[in-house]
Amino acid sequence: MTPPGPVGDRFRRFRERLADEHSNQPSVSAPGGDLTVRRDANRRRGGRRGGGEELRVPEAEFTSYYGRPVLKPPVWKWDIAAYLFTGGLAAGSSLLAAGGQLTGRPALRRAGRVTALAAVSASAVFLVRDLGRPARFHHMLRVAKPTSPMSMGTWILTAYGPAAGVAAIAEAAGVLPRHGLLGLAGRVLPPVGHAAGLLAAGTAPALATYTGVLLADTAVPSWHEAYPELPVIFAGSALASGAGVGLLAAPPAQAGPARRMAVAGAALELYGAHRVETRLGLLSEPYRLGRPGRLLRAGRLLTAGGVAGALLGQRSRVVGALSGTALLAASVLTRFGIFYGGVASARDPRYTVVPQRERVEARRSGMDLPSDRAAPPAV
């Protein structure tokens, strides 16, 4: 007796199909879903069966049992996308501050140090909010695992945060009294802040890019396959956001390093975004369609506009401020676009099943598929 309900209907249709085909045309079910693809008997046997009519392969229907996705979508929420942005902003601001420090531009140095401390503090809040309890961050420091982006990211934040904090506190040396204990602190803070600022800048590249490696290390198809581009995009976004801080806070005469950072960051970000939208084949779709596509397109427009304003309006404080705002907004949109693109690829079974099936077919036919080593693990 066939059980009632959707499962019974599926079983009845499957049994009737087997009876019609006399077991000559087996079905192939995708792992984790009810994807059914009929294989052409001619393709397997090299010709028509008994001179009968040639069978054609129907279109595949990508669904999943009970409407559930093949992969479990990421449990991360918007706060992790915000964490990606604030981490990049902190890294870019520290690089900006180091540039201002080494070239004698106090406005850039001050803006970069203060913004770096504020951004890394916000990153800690977003991260702890996602972890649920602050103690979980502390527990991650019990081990150091070089093969784990999460473990390495924890140690990067641990090294970067205090250095950025000391560098920012050193900016208060100018307002301390000149005598007494506070006067001594005012004399000690500048050289200590100088060293701490350089240490934070030295850690900044790792802080800016490790989140891209972290996303690519998951089984989410469009993140995993974009493992070469995500660190490039995040590095460019970090530089562009740091440049935006400099353009907003510094007078045009001191904003030269910020303008150069804007050009370098925009080049990396636009190049990486173009690659993830064109190189990945089917897995590029989540970055072009829906909300992720709108966010990434708006981010590209704002990045291009911010760089153009920074270069063409070098003598105008208003144009510089508008350019800086555009670059900061572009960095936010890019991080959220990448984040939601990956989430969309995990929710649609096509982005898991089709690349896996293509790799299997390529292996069977003896073809060498370059993306094999970047394949998400089988479900």
LUMSE-906604 format. One record per residue (C-alpha): y, x, z. Coordinates in steps of 0.02 Angstrom, whole numbers, plus 50000, padded with zeros to 5 digits. Layout:
<seses>
<c2=Y	c1=X	c3=Z>
...
</seses>
This chain:
<seses>
<c2=50000	c1=50000	c3=50000>
<c2=50169	c1=50069	c3=49950>
<c2=50289	c1=50081	c3=50098>
<c2=50448	c1=49976	c3=50083>
<c2=50621	c1=50045	c3=50062>
<c2=50700	c1=50185	c3=49957>
<c2=50557	c1=50306	c3=49993>
<c2=50429	c1=50177	c3=49936>
<c2=50527	c1=50143	c3=49777>
<c2=50533	c1=50328	c3=49739>
<c2=50346	c1=50347	c3=49768>
<c2=50306	c1=50197	c3=49657>
<c2=50414	c1=50264	c3=49515>
<c2=50333	c1=50434	c3=49533>
<c2=50157	c1=50358	c3=49526>
<c2=50199	c1=50254	c3=49373>
<c2=50271	c1=50405	c3=49283>
<c2=50113	c1=50505	c3=49318>
<c2=50007	c1=50364	c3=49249>
<c2=50112	c1=50355	c3=49090>
<c2=50105	c1=50541	c3=49056>
<c2=49919	c1=50561	c3=49100>
<c2=49962	c1=50712	c3=49205>
<c2=50013	c1=50810	c3=49048>
<c2=50194	c1=50830	c3=49099>
<c2=50214	c1=50885	c3=49280>
<c2=50374	c1=50862	c3=49380>
<c2=50467	c1=51003	c3=49463>
<c2=50558	c1=50963	c3=49625>
<c2=50699	c1=51073	c3=49686>
<c2=50680	c1=51137	c3=49863>
<c2=50771	c1=51027	c3=49986>
<c2=50808	c1=50887	c3=49863>
<c2=50734	c1=50760	c3=49742>
<c2=50795	c1=50849	c3=49585>
<c2=50667	c1=50801	c3=49451>
<c2=50659	c1=50893	c3=49284>
<c2=50530	c1=50855	c3=49151>
<c2=50465	c1=51007	c3=49059>
<c2=50437	c1=50990	c3=48874>
<c2=50251	c1=51001	c3=48832>
<c2=50292	c1=51085	c3=48666>
<c2=50385	c1=51226	c3=48754>
<c2=50235	c1=51260	c3=48866>
<c2=50102	c1=51242	c3=48731>
<c2=50196	c1=51306	c3=48580>
<c2=50189	c1=51149	c3=48473>
<c2=50170	c1=50961	c3=48468>
<c2=50025	c1=50882	c3=48560>
<c2=49906	c1=50800	c3=48438>
<c2=50042	c1=50774	c3=48310>
<c2=50131	c1=50650	c3=48423>
<c2=50317	c1=50628	c3=48444>
<c2=50408	c1=50779	c3=48517>
<c2=50462	c1=50752	c3=48698>
<c2=50639	c1=50798	c3=48749>
<c2=50699	c1=50862	c3=48917>
<c2=50806	c1=50730	c3=49003>
<c2=50964	c1=50768	c3=49096>
<c2=50934	c1=50828	c3=49274>
<c2=50994	c1=50718	c3=49415>
<c2=51054	c1=50816	c3=49565>
<c2=51033	c1=50717	c3=49723>
<c2=50956	c1=50750	c3=49892>
<c2=50845	c1=50656	c3=50012>
<c2=50940	c1=50522	c3=50108>
<c2=51103	c1=50586	c3=50030>
<c2=51097	c1=50750	c3=50125>
<c2=51149	c1=50914	c3=50041>
<c2=51022	c1=51049	c3=49999>
<c2=51119	c1=51174	c3=50105>
<c2=51193	c1=51132	c3=50272>
<c2=51382	c1=51141	c3=50245>
<c2=51481	c1=51262	c3=50354>
<c2=51522	c1=51194	c3=50525>
<c2=51690	c1=51284	c3=50520>
<c2=51844	c1=51174	c3=50518>
<c2=52025	c1=51201	c3=50468>
<c2=52054	c1=51317	c3=50616>
<c2=51945	c1=51450	c3=50533>
<c2=52049	c1=51437	c3=50373>
<c2=52203	c1=51460	c3=50483>
<c2=52117	c1=51608	c3=50566>
<c2=52092	c1=51687	c3=50394>
<c2=52279	c1=51671	c3=50360>
<c2=52344	c1=51732	c3=50528>
<c2=52228	c1=51883	c3=50525>
<c2=52293	c1=51932	c3=50354>
<c2=52472	c1=51901	c3=50409>
<c2=52448	c1=52015	c3=50560>
<c2=52375	c1=52153	c3=50451>
<c2=52512	c1=52141	c3=50320>
<c2=52648	c1=52138	c3=50453>
<c2=52581	c1=52296	c3=50535>
<c2=52582	c1=52385	c3=50368>
<c2=52760	c1=52325	c3=50340>
<c2=52811	c1=52387	c3=50513>
<c2=52733	c1=52557	c3=50480>
<c2=52828	c1=52569	c3=50317>
<c2=52991	c1=52527	c3=50404>
<c2=52951	c1=52650	c3=50543>
<c2=52913	c1=52795	c3=50426>
<c2=53063	c1=52763	c3=50312>
<c2=53193	c1=52731	c3=50447>
<c2=53215	c1=52544	c3=50421>
<c2=53226	c1=52467	c3=50595>
<c2=53241	c1=52288	c3=50536>
<c2=53076	c1=52298	c3=50442>
<c2=52992	c1=52388	c3=50586>
<c2=53050	c1=52260	c3=50714>
<c2=53005	c1=52108	c3=50609>
<c2=52835	c1=52178	c3=50564>
<c2=52787	c1=52223	c3=50743>
<c2=52841	c1=52057	c3=50819>
<c2=52758	c1=51955	c3=50682>
<c2=52598	c1=52056	c3=50697>
<c2=52585	c1=52019	c3=50883>
<c2=52621	c1=51834	c3=50857>
<c2=52496	c1=51821	c3=50714>
<c2=52353	c1=51911	c3=50803>
<c2=52384	c1=51804	c3=50957>
<c2=52369	c1=51648	c3=50849>
<c2=52210	c1=51720	c3=50772>
<c2=52135	c1=51739	c3=50944>
<c2=52178	c1=51558	c3=50986>
<c2=52098	c1=51493	c3=50825>
<c2=51943	c1=51601	c3=50849>
<c2=51918	c1=51549	c3=51031>
<c2=51945	c1=51368	c3=50981>
<c2=51804	c1=51384	c3=50856>
<c2=51689	c1=51477	c3=50976>
<c2=51718	c1=51346	c3=51110>
<c2=51735	c1=51465	c3=51258>
<c2=51831	c1=51629	c3=51275>
<c2=51678	c1=51708	c3=51358>
<c2=51585	c1=51701	c3=51193>
<c2=51706	c1=51826	c3=51117>
<c2=51675	c1=51942	c3=51264>
<c2=51487	c1=51923	c3=51244>
<c2=51500	c1=51980	c3=51063>
<c2=51564	c1=52149	c3=51126>
<c2=51398	c1=52186	c3=51208>
<c2=51331	c1=52256	c3=51043>
<c2=51402	c1=52344	c3=50891>
<c2=51303	c1=52304	c3=50735>
<c2=51371	c1=52388	c3=50577>
<c2=51272	c1=52272	c3=50463>
<c2=51352	c1=52116	c3=50541>
<c2=51528	c1=52071	c3=50479>
<c2=51550	c1=51960	c3=50632>
<c2=51508	c1=52102	c3=50752>
<c2=51620	c1=52225	c3=50659>
<c2=51760	c1=52097	c3=50651>
<c2=51753	c1=52076	c3=50839>
<c2=51775	c1=52262	c3=50866>
<c2=51912	c1=52273	c3=50735>
<c2=52010	c1=52137	c3=50826>
<c2=51978	c1=52225	c3=50992>
<c2=52051	c1=52388	c3=50924>
<c2=52194	c1=52308	c3=50830>
<c2=52258	c1=52183	c3=50958>
<c2=52311	c1=52303	c3=51098>
<c2=52389	c1=52424	c3=50974>
<c2=52491	c1=52284	c3=50894>
<c2=52541	c1=52221	c3=51067>
<c2=52602	c1=52391	c3=51129>
<c2=52700	c1=52419	c3=50968>
<c2=52786	c1=52250	c3=50987>
<c2=52826	c1=52278	c3=51171>
<c2=52904	c1=52445	c3=51127>
<c2=53039	c1=52350	c3=51032>
<c2=53106	c1=52292	c3=51200>
<c2=53152	c1=52471	c3=51249>
<c2=53329	c1=52450	c3=51184>
<c2=53371	c1=52310	c3=51307>
<c2=53303	c1=52396	c3=51463>
<c2=53421	c1=52480	c3=51589>
<c2=53447	c1=52667	c3=51570>
<c2=53415	c1=52710	c3=51753>
<c2=53274	c1=52688	c3=51874>
<c2=53096	c1=52642	c3=51836>
<c2=53146	c1=52528	c3=51694>
<c2=53250	c1=52668	c3=51621>
<c2=53096	c1=52780	c3=51623>
<c2=52997	c1=52644	c3=51536>
<c2=53135	c1=52629	c3=51406>
<c2=53121	c1=52814	c3=51367>
<c2=52931	c1=52814	c3=51359>
<c2=52907	c1=52657	c3=51257>
<c2=52977	c1=52715	c3=51088>
<c2=52856	c1=52862	c3=51061>
<c2=52711	c1=52759	c3=51129>
<c2=52759	c1=52616	c3=51014>
<c2=52770	c1=52738	c3=50869>
<c2=52590	c1=52794	c3=50897>
<c2=52529	c1=52616	c3=50928>
<c2=52613	c1=52553	c3=50771>
<c2=52526	c1=52685	c3=50665>
<c2=52360	c1=52644	c3=50748>
<c2=52383	c1=52460	c3=50710>
<c2=52427	c1=52501	c3=50529>
<c2=52272	c1=52610	c3=50516>
<c2=52163	c1=52464	c3=50574>
<c2=52254	c1=52336	c3=50467>
<c2=52156	c1=52360	c3=50303>
<c2=51992	c1=52324	c3=50393>
<c2=52070	c1=52173	c3=50480>
<c2=52134	c1=52106	c3=50313>
<c2=51969	c1=52120	c3=50219>
<c2=51828	c1=52095	c3=50343>
<c2=51848	c1=51905	c3=50337>
<c2=51812	c1=51910	c3=50150>
<c2=51652	c1=52006	c3=50185>
<c2=51612	c1=51881	c3=50324>
<c2=51622	c1=51732	c3=50204>
<c2=51522	c1=51820	c3=50069>
<c2=51385	c1=51861	c3=50194>
<c2=51342	c1=51675	c3=50212>
<c2=51224	c1=51571	c3=50103>
<c2=51368	c1=51464	c3=50040>
<c2=51349	c1=51484	c3=49849>
<c2=51529	c1=51506	c3=49792>
<c2=51569	c1=51623	c3=49936>
<c2=51411	c1=51725	c3=49921>
<c2=51424	c1=51753	c3=49734>
<c2=51608	c1=51804	c3=49750>
<c2=51568	c1=51950	c3=49865>
<c2=51661	c1=52078	c3=49755>
<c2=51819	c1=51974	c3=49741>
<c2=51847	c1=51897	c3=49913>
<c2=51899	c1=52060	c3=50000>
<c2=52018	c1=52096	c3=49855>
<c2=52096	c1=51924	c3=49867>
<c2=52115	c1=51936	c3=50055>
<c2=52190	c1=52111	c3=50045>
<c2=52317	c1=52053	c3=49917>
<c2=52357	c1=51897	c3=50018>
<c2=52385	c1=52003	c3=50174>
<c2=52505	c1=52119	c3=50082>
<c2=52599	c1=51972	c3=50006>
<c2=52618	c1=51884	c3=50173>
<c2=52680	c1=52044	c3=50256>
<c2=52804	c1=52066	c3=50115>
<c2=52862	c1=51887	c3=50143>
<c2=52902	c1=51929	c3=50324>
<c2=53004	c1=52080	c3=50268>
<c2=53101	c1=51982	c3=50137>
<c2=53141	c1=51847	c3=50265>
<c2=53194	c1=51960	c3=50408>
<c2=53272	c1=52115	c3=50331>
<c2=53437	c1=52131	c3=50238>
<c2=53420	c1=52172	c3=50052>
<c2=53468	c1=52354	c3=50082>
<c2=53313	c1=52379	c3=50192>
<c2=53191	c1=52268	c3=50097>
<c2=53132	c1=52398	c3=49970>
<c2=52959	c1=52425	c3=50048>
<c2=52937	c1=52237	c3=50063>
<c2=52971	c1=52213	c3=49878>
<c2=52845	c1=52347	c3=49832>
<c2=52717	c1=52267	c3=49947>
<c2=52749	c1=52099	c3=49864>
<c2=52711	c1=52170	c3=49692>
<c2=52552	c1=52257	c3=49749>
<c2=52491	c1=52108	c3=49848>
<c2=52526	c1=51984	c3=49709>
<c2=52433	c1=52093	c3=49583>
<c2=52277	c1=52102	c3=49692>
<c2=52282	c1=51918	c3=49741>
<c2=52308	c1=51852	c3=49565>
<c2=52176	c1=51967	c3=49492>
<c2=52046	c1=51916	c3=49622>
<c2=52086	c1=51731	c3=49607>
<c2=52070	c1=51739	c3=49418>
<c2=51900	c1=51825	c3=49435>
<c2=51826	c1=51696	c3=49553>
<c2=51885	c1=51556	c3=49439>
<c2=51811	c1=51633	c3=49280>
<c2=51670	c1=51757	c3=49320>
<c2=51550	c1=51651	c3=49422>
<c2=51502	c1=51524	c3=49289>
<c2=51449	c1=51361	c3=49371>
<c2=51496	c1=51428	c3=49543>
<c2=51677	c1=51447	c3=49486>
<c2=51694	c1=51258	c3=49473>
<c2=51728	c1=51227	c3=49659>
<c2=51879	c1=51343	c3=49646>
<c2=51949	c1=51249	c3=49496>
<c2=51916	c1=51067	c3=49540>
<c2=51978	c1=50948	c3=49673>
<c2=52076	c1=51003	c3=49824>
<c2=52028	c1=51187	c3=49815>
<c2=52086	c1=51196	c3=49634>
<c2=52252	c1=51116	c3=49676>
<c2=52280	c1=51234	c3=49822>
<c2=52238	c1=51390	c3=49723>
<c2=52346	c1=51340	c3=49574>
<c2=52494	c1=51304	c3=49688>
<c2=52464	c1=51471	c3=49774>
<c2=52470	c1=51563	c3=49608>
<c2=52632	c1=51479	c3=49559>
<c2=52714	c1=51519	c3=49726>
<c2=52653	c1=51699	c3=49720>
<c2=52724	c1=51725	c3=49546>
<c2=52887	c1=51642	c3=49596>
<c2=52901	c1=51743	c3=49756>
<c2=52877	c1=51909	c3=49666>
<c2=52999	c1=51861	c3=49529>
<c2=53131	c1=51815	c3=49658>
<c2=53101	c1=51975	c3=49756>
<c2=53127	c1=52082	c3=49601>
<c2=53269	c1=51986	c3=49519>
<c2=53368	c1=51942	c3=49675>
<c2=53371	c1=52112	c3=49759>
<c2=53553	c1=52094	c3=49812>
<c2=53546	c1=51916	c3=49876>
<c2=53490	c1=51878	c3=50054>
<c2=53462	c1=51694	c3=50010>
<c2=53351	c1=51733	c3=49861>
<c2=53256	c1=51859	c3=49965>
<c2=53226	c1=51730	c3=50102>
<c2=53166	c1=51601	c3=49976>
<c2=53051	c1=51729	c3=49898>
<c2=52980	c1=51775	c3=50067>
<c2=52948	c1=51593	c3=50109>
<c2=52860	c1=51568	c3=49942>
<c2=52747	c1=51718	c3=49973>
<c2=52700	c1=51658	c3=50147>
<c2=52663	c1=51483	c3=50083>
<c2=52560	c1=51555	c3=49941>
<c2=52455	c1=51654	c3=50064>
<c2=52419	c1=51497	c3=50165>
<c2=52369	c1=51399	c3=50010>
<c2=52258	c1=51538	c3=49945>
<c2=52161	c1=51555	c3=50107>
<c2=52136	c1=51368	c3=50123>
<c2=52088	c1=51353	c3=49939>
<c2=51953	c1=51487	c3=49956>
<c2=51891	c1=51407	c3=50116>
<c2=51877	c1=51230	c3=50047>
<c2=51803	c1=51293	c3=49883>
<c2=51656	c1=51367	c3=49976>
<c2=51632	c1=51210	c3=50079>
<c2=51629	c1=51105	c3=49920>
<c2=51497	c1=51217	c3=49841>
<c2=51383	c1=51195	c3=49992>
<c2=51395	c1=51006	c3=49985>
<c2=51344	c1=50986	c3=49802>
<c2=51158	c1=51022	c3=49767>
<c2=51198	c1=51081	c3=49591>
<c2=51280	c1=51241	c3=49652>
<c2=51124	c1=51288	c3=49748>
<c2=50985	c1=51227	c3=49631>
<c2=51049	c1=51276	c3=49459>
<c2=51083	c1=51461	c3=49496>
<c2=50916	c1=51475	c3=49584>
<c2=50825	c1=51395	c3=49437>
<c2=50915	c1=51508	c3=49313>
<c2=50862	c1=51661	c3=49411>
<c2=50681	c1=51602	c3=49415>
<c2=50681	c1=51568	c3=49228>
<c2=50760	c1=51739	c3=49195>
<c2=50625	c1=51826	c3=49296>
<c2=50488	c1=51730	c3=49208>
<c2=50553	c1=51779	c3=49037>
<c2=50575	c1=51961	c3=49088>
<c2=50764	c1=51958	c3=49079>
<c2=50870	c1=52067	c3=49194>
<c2=50998	c1=51958	c3=49283>
<c2=51137	c1=52062	c3=49363>
<c2=51179	c1=51929	c3=49492>
<c2=51005	c1=51929	c3=49568>
<c2=51053	c1=52040	c3=49712>
<c2=51200	c1=51925	c3=49748>
<c2=51089	c1=51771	c3=49752>
<c2=51099	c1=51655	c3=49902>
<c2=50936	c1=51651	c3=49999>
<c2=50814	c1=51516	c3=49949>
<c2=50821	c1=51359	c3=50053>
</seses>
